[in-house]
C-alpha cells in the first residue's frame, strides 16, 4: 500500500546540506523525505511524471514526515 498518493504535485524543493526533499501537493499537504541523494532529486525534476517517480523511487525508500495542509504565506 502506498504511503501517500502524491497526486497533484505542486512544487518540489531540495536541501543538499541535509539531503531533504520537500514535496508540496495540490491539496496543500507537504511531505519531507530525508537522506535523499541529489541525483534522485535531479531525476525527479526531469521525470516525465513526477507523481509516478515519487511512487516508484522515493516512497518507502526514505524516511518521511507529513505536514498537513500548509497555509503558505500566512503568519505563524
Secondary structure, DSSP 4 states (H G I P E B T S, - for coil): --S---TTEEEEEEETTTTEEEEEETTS-EEEEES--HHHHHHHHH-S-HHHHHHHHTTTTS-EEEE-S--TT---
